[in-house]
Amino acid sequence: MPKIGILVGSVADASINRVVANVLPSLVTDEDVSFEFIDIKDLPVYNYELDGNWPQVATDFKNQVEGVDGVIIVTPEYSRSIPGALKNALDWASRPWGQNSFTGKPTAIMGASISTVGTAAAQQHLRAILGHFNSPTMGQPETFFHFAADSFGQDGSLQDENQRAVLSNFVNAAVAHVNQFAPVSV
Ligand SMILES: Cc1cc2nc3c(=O)[nH]c(=O)nc-3n(C[C@H](O)[C@H](O)[C@H](O)COP(=O)(O)O)c2cc1C
């Protein structure tokens, strides 16, 4: 059974991207897939002088990326790019030199913002980074999710049918993408 990591690019407890990411597993039609969230909140700032003596939290993070068949990244846009915390996590995953955990690892990206065009610039930057990593990144559907708090119920479920369709389209395409580029032997 393929396992897909979900990595949220925000470390805020109240992250709207986390609210959206939490909905994704419930919209998957393929029952033969599992999900786990990959946390980046406690990672220190990457420094190559730590190579060979990594903090445990960084080793655990890298092992988690390596343990999944693909990664969905749900990220906000900060200052027309990705948040520093996400870039830092990607730097950790890309090291030590020659051991980039994203090389060959299928990825799918999306983002949520309260504006209609938000995260487009961030997603382009993220695509460039993942391309450099030689990660096959899903091209379509591009997903720039327009977040409205009143679309979600108290239990975190997404009530708006049109928005459910947008997320369902994205996550089911992401599962197919992972299955295509990281086939799992049974
Ligand atoms: C430092 C900072 C920079 C931001 N820059 C942008 C931006 O360039 N484009 C945008 O659409 N929103 C921007 N925002 C607003 C975010 O979209 C908004 O804070 C959103 O809630 C962040 O997602 P999160 O709640 O998942 O962290 C910025 C927010 C912060 C804190």
The ligand as a MOL file (V3000), in Angstrom:
LIG
                    3D

  0  0  0     0  0            999 V3000
M  V30 BEGIN CTAB
M  V30 COUNTS 31 33 0 0 0
M  V30 BEGIN ATOM
M  V30 1 C 5.4770 36.9960 6.5480 0
M  V30 2 C 4.2110 36.8680 5.7370 0
M  V30 3 C 4.2340 37.1600 4.3990 0
M  V30 4 C 3.0730 36.9970 3.6150 0
M  V30 5 N 3.1410 37.2010 2.2730 0
M  V30 6 C 2.0820 36.8510 1.4980 0
M  V30 7 C 2.1960 36.8340 0.0880 0
M  V30 8 O 3.2140 37.1670 -0.4890 0
M  V30 9 N 1.1110 36.4360 -0.6390 0
M  V30 10 C -0.0640 36.0390 -0.0320 0
M  V30 11 O -1.0060 35.6550 -0.7320 0
M  V30 12 N -0.1940 36.0550 1.2950 0
M  V30 13 C 0.8500 36.4270 2.0730 0
M  V30 14 N 0.7440 36.4130 3.4380 0
M  V30 15 C -0.5670 36.1110 4.0430 0
M  V30 16 C -0.7600 34.6360 4.1750 0
M  V30 17 O -1.3440 34.1240 2.9940 0
M  V30 18 C -1.6790 34.3520 5.3690 0
M  V30 19 O -1.0240 34.8040 6.5590 0
M  V30 20 C -1.9980 32.8880 5.5060 0
M  V30 21 O -2.8520 32.7000 6.6380 0
M  V30 22 C -0.7310 32.0680 5.6960 0
M  V30 23 O -1.0350 30.6920 5.6790 0
M  V30 24 P -0.9680 29.8200 7.0160 0
M  V30 25 O -2.0970 30.3280 7.8990 0
M  V30 26 O -1.1940 28.4270 6.5340 0
M  V30 27 O 0.3710 30.0450 7.6560 0
M  V30 28 C 1.8730 36.5770 4.2220 0
M  V30 29 C 1.8700 36.3100 5.6060 0
M  V30 30 C 3.0190 36.4280 6.3300 0
M  V30 31 C 2.9860 36.0680 7.8120 0
M  V30 END ATOM
M  V30 BEGIN BOND
M  V30 1 1 1 2
M  V30 2 1 2 3
M  V30 3 2 2 30
M  V30 4 2 3 4
M  V30 5 1 4 5
M  V30 6 1 4 28
M  V30 7 2 5 6
M  V30 8 1 6 7
M  V30 9 1 6 13
M  V30 10 2 7 8
M  V30 11 1 7 9
M  V30 12 1 9 10
M  V30 13 2 10 11
M  V30 14 1 10 12
M  V30 15 2 12 13
M  V30 16 1 13 14
M  V30 17 1 14 15
M  V30 18 1 14 28
M  V30 19 1 15 16
M  V30 20 1 16 17
M  V30 21 1 16 18
M  V30 22 1 18 19
M  V30 23 1 18 20
M  V30 24 1 20 21
M  V30 25 1 20 22
M  V30 26 1 22 23
M  V30 27 1 23 24
M  V30 28 2 24 25
M  V30 29 1 24 26
M  V30 30 1 24 27
M  V30 31 2 28 29
M  V30 32 1 29 30
M  V30 33 1 30 31
M  V30 END BOND
M  V30 END CTAB
M  END
